[in-house]
Amino acid sequence: MEQYLTILFTAVLIILAIFVVLSLIRAIIGPTVADRIVATNMMGTIVIVIIAILAIMKDEGYLVDICLIYAMTSFLAVIVLTKVYMGVYRKRKEAEKEADHGNH
C-alpha cells in the first residue's frame, strides 16, 4: 500500500510541476497585468501544495511550518503586487481624465 501512495504522490508532484511551468508561462505572456498577478498567485498556491505533499511523503513536520510561512509570504506578495498595480492604474486613469479635459 505504501508503494502505491509513493507512486501516486510522485505522479501528483509531476503534474503540479507542469502546472507551475504553465503558470509561469502565463505570468510571462500576460497579456494583462491582472493575468500576471493571478498566475503568480496560482504558482504560490501550487508550490504550497507541493510542499505539503512532500511533508506527507517524507514524514517531516517542519515542512508544514515552511508551507505556512510560504503561504503568508505568497499572500503578502500578491497583495503588494495588486496594490502597486492599482496605484499605477489610478494614475493612468487620472492622466487620461486630465488629457480629456484639456482637449475639451
Secondary structure, DSSP 8 states (H G I E B T S, - for coil): -HHHHHHHHHHHHHHHHHHHHHHHHHHHH-SSHHHHHHHHHHHHHHHHHHHHHHHHHHT-THHHHHHHHHHHHHHHHHHHHHHHHHHHHHHHHHHHHHHHHHH-
